[in-house]
């Protein structure tokens, strides 16, 4: 299953109804659960917005509330977006299960296993980073001698000065942020996983193309018409290549808007995190919490940009790999088919955010530069 960890977390947290559920009552109950989760996410985001206006004159609290509001509101928007594009996402997932996309031999299965292991490792590292950040935020108030502050400065509609109410709200904030963190980590790794899956298909395609010249040695004692076989295989490779371009189109159709919005929110969050680090004393425990938080956001952006760059380079490398083949072993019709594949591979596969930005290492550097410029502006104003 593609992105198994992400969709499993989505299912448990009410974002993604399991596709195997067909009972009307189970679907209705899950839809109610989904509505509750959505309402809770938007409510939780707006508690930070209210607190932002209540503490508009306190710079530290103001920036912290802006950071949490933008992060959680974007998360709630993404959860809604996934629900709206559910059928498109299911169609996209099923594309990877088409016969032409499945590994056919031991070598292809090895390619898939190697890349999927890397994908799972990166996903788990990011989830652990996100959970570590939330754990530090929730446990830090408990380290002081007198526990008189909540983990997060959000608006509470009643007085929490009494013990029972205080600990009740404390527990509420801990549960809320952990749920939001799991959703955030699963949601942010989803585009990266899909780009990695496209890279797997490109790797399989390259392997199949490079195996074609070996047919002459493979069937040297067979009555099989080698030229007809290589022509058939090349035709399959062209169809596979076209299908991968359809995957890229579907990828941009689903995640284009999310990537565009993510660019602006990530710039704001990096800027706020950087400013908070510079405004807190080095010996303060919150400095290290903010540093881990900043590292998590940088890692999140880097993952998406890295896999976007990897997908682009892998799609362009097809022509280079074909150049390395021994063309003299192929007939004229096969050579013509290879030229078609090379011409098609001149157009890079990219994840674009409404043509405003492209997921690449260059974009990652631009985000860091823009965040640093905004950071300098805020620092000068304050």
N, C-alpha and C positions, 0 to 999 in steps of 0.2 A: 504493500500500500504506500502511495506517495504521501510524504509529510505525515506519517502515522502519529508521531508524538504530538504535533500541533493539533491535529484534528481530534485526537483523544482528549486532550485538555479542553478543547472547544466543546466537546460533547458533554463532559462532566460539568463545565461551568455555564451551560445553557446557551451557548452561542451557535452550536452546530448540531442539529438533530441527526442522529445516526441514520444513514441512508437505508439501512435494512428494516427500519421501522415502517410498517404499513398499516397498523391498526389506527383507526380514526381517533379512538380515545387516547392512545399513547401520543399521537401527534398533537391533539388538543392540549393535553397536560403539558407537553414539552413546550408548546407555544406560549402557554401561560408562564412557565418557568423562564422562557426567553424574554418575555415582556417584563417580568420582574427584574431580571438582570440588567436589561437595558435601562429601565427606569432608575434603578439603583446607581448605575454608572453615571448617568446624566445628573442625578441629584448630588452624588458625591463630588462631581466636578464643580457644580455651582456653589457648593459650600465653600470651596476655596475662592471662588469669585466674590462671594459676599464678604468673606474675611479679607480679601484684597482691598475692597472699598472701605471696610471698617478700619483697616490699618494702613491707609493710603499714605500717612505721614511717617510711618516707620519703615525705613529703607530695607532692612534685612527681612522683615516679615512680608513686606510688599513683594519683593523679588521671589521669595520662597513660594508665596501663594500663586504668583504668576506662573512659576515653573510647574507647580502641581496642577493648576487649572489647565494649562495648555496641554500637558501630558495626558491627563485623564480624559479631558474632553476629546482630544484626538483619538484616544483609545475607544471611547464610546462611539465616536463617529465611525471608526473602522469596524467595530462590532456590528453596527447598523448596516454598513456597506457590505460586509460579508453576507448578512442575511438577504439583502436586496439582490446580490449577485450570486446567490447560492447555486442556481442552475448552471450559470456560466462556469463557476468553479468546478462543479461536478463534471461537466463536459470536458473541462481542461484536464482534470485528474485522469479521466478515462482515456484521454488521448495517449497517455503513456502506457496504457495497457493494450493498445492495438498490437496486432500480430507482428507488424513490421518493426515495432519498437522493442519487442521482447528479445532477450539474448538467445542465440541459436546454438551456441557451442560453449565449450569450457572456457575458451579465451574471452569470449564476450561476457560470460558470467563473471569472470575475474575482473574485467573492466568495470562492470556495474558494482560489484562488491567493494572494490577499492574506493571508488568515488562516493558511494553511499556511506561507507565507514567514515570518510572525511566529513561528509555532510552531517552525520549524526554527532560526530565529535564537536564540530563547530556549534551546532545547535545546543548541545548539552552544556558547553562552556558558557555560552551566552545566557542560558537559563540560570546557571549557577551564579554568574556575575550579578544578574538582576535580583535573585533571591538574597544574595549576600548584602546587596545595597539596602534592600527592604529590612533585613534582619538588623543591620546596624542602626538604621533609623528608629526601629521599634524598641530596641534594647538599650539605646544610649541614655534615655531619661532614667532608666532603672539603675544606672551606675552612680548617680548622685546620691548624697546622703539623705536629702529631703526630696522626695519625688513630688514635685508640684507642677509639672508641665506635661502636656500630652506629646506624643511623637510628632504630630502634624498640626499646624496652626489653621485648622478649618473651622467654619462657623458651626456652632452647636446651638440649637434653639432653646436651650434651658441652661440654668446654672449648674456647673459641674464641680463646685467647690467641696461638696460633701464626698465622703469616702466611697460609698456604694455607687453613686452616679459617676464619680471620677473613674473608678476602675471599670465600670460598665462601658463608658465611652472609650477608655483606653483599649479594652478588648475589641470593641467595634472598629476602631481605627486600625488595629493590627490585622484583623480578619479582612477588612476592606482593602488594605494596601497589598496584602498577600494575594488576594484574588485578582486585583488589578495587575500585579506584577506577573503572575502566571499568564494572564491574558496578553499582556504587553509582550512578554518574551515569545510566546507562541505566534502572535500576530506579526512580529517583526522578523522572525526567521522564515516565515512563509514565502515571501518573494525570493529570498536567497535560495531556499530549497527548490523552488520551481526553476530558477535559473540553473541550478546545479543539475537538475534532471535534464534540461535541454543540453547542457554540456555532455552528459552521459550519452545522449542520442547522437551528438556530433562525433563523439569518440568512437561509438559503435559504427557509425557511417564511414569514418576514415579507415577503420580496421577492415570493413567489408570491401572497400574500394581497393585497398592495398593487397587484399587476398586474391583479386581477380587475375593478375598476371601469373599466379602460381597454379592456375588451372591446367596449363599445358603439362606441367610435371606431375600433377595429381592424377590426371586421367590419361597418362601416356600409354597404358596398356588397355584402355577401355575403348569400346566402340562408340562412346558418347561423342557427339559433335561438339568440340571444344568451343568453336566460334559461336555457335548458337547458345551455349551455356553462358559464356561470358557476356553476350549481348543481353540475355535474360537477367543476369545478375546486375548489370549496369542499369538496365531499365528499372529494376527494383531500387537501386541506389538513388536514381533520379527521383522516383516517387517518394522515397524516404526523405530525401533532402527537401522536396516541396512540402512534405508533411511537417518537417521541423520548422519551416518558415510559417506554417499555419499555427504552430505552437507559439512562436514568437509573437504573432499577431494577437493571439488569445491572451498571452501574458501581458502585453501592453494594454489590451482592452480592459482587463480586470484591474491591473495594478498601476496603470498610468496616473490616474487621479490621486491615488494614495501616495505614490512616490512624490508627486508634485507638492502636495500638502505637507508631507513629511519633511521635505527640504526646508520649508520656512519654519516649521515648529522646531526642528533639530537645531537650526541656526539660533533660535531664541533660547533653547534649553542649554546649548553649549555656552552661549554668552552669559546667561545667568549663573550657571555652575562655575564658570571661570571667575566671574566677579565675586561670587560668594567665597571662593577659596582665598582670593586676595584680601578679602575683608575680615577673615577670621584668623586669629593668632595661630601660629604654627604648633603651639603646645596644646591647643584646644582639640578635643576629640572630634568635634564637628568638622574640623579641617580634613581629617582623614576620611570621614564619611562622605564629605563633598567630593573628595578626590576619587574615591571608588565610584561614586555616582557619575562623575565626569568621564571616567574610564569606561563605564558601561555604555554611555551614550556614544562615545567615540567608537567603541567596538561595534555597536549596532550599525552605525553609519558605514563603518569600514567594511563590514560583512557584505552589505548590499552592494556597495560600490565595487568591492573586490570581485564578487561573483558576476556582476554586470560586465566588468572588464574581462574576466575569464571567458564569459560567453562570447563576447565580441571577438577576442583573439582566437578562440577555438573555431569560430565560424570562418574567419579569414584564413586560418591555417590549412583549410581543405585544399585550396589551390596549390600551396607550397608542398603538401604531401603528395599530390598528384604529380607535380613536377619531378619528384624523386623516383617515380615508377619507371619501370623498363617498358617504354612505349613500343619498342620493336617487337614485343611478343603479342601485341594486340592487332586485330584487323582494323580496317578503315572505319567501319561502322562503330566499333567500340571507341576508337579515338574521338570520333565526333561526339559521342555521348559524354566522354570525359571533358571535352571542351565546353559542353553545355553546363556541366556541374561547376567547372572553374569560373565560367562567366557569372553564374548565379552566386557563387561564393564571394564575388567582389563586393556584394552589398553586405555589410556587417549586420549581425543580429544584435539588437540593442534593446534595453528597457528604457523607454523614454517617458518622461513626465509631461505629457501634452506638448512635446517638442520644445519645452523650456529648458530641460536638463536631461542628461544621459547618465545612467549609472556607470561610473568609471572612476578610476583612481584620480583623474583630473578633477572630476566633480567633487570627490572627497576633499581634495586640497582646496577647492573653491569654497566649500562649506566651512572649513577651518579658517580660511582667510576672512570670510564674511563675518563669522562669529567673533573673530579677534577684533575686527574693525568696530563691530557693535559693542564689544566689551570695552574698548578704549573710549567710545562715546559715552557709555554709561558711567565709566569711572571718572571721566572729566566732569560730567554733570553733577556727580555726587561728591 
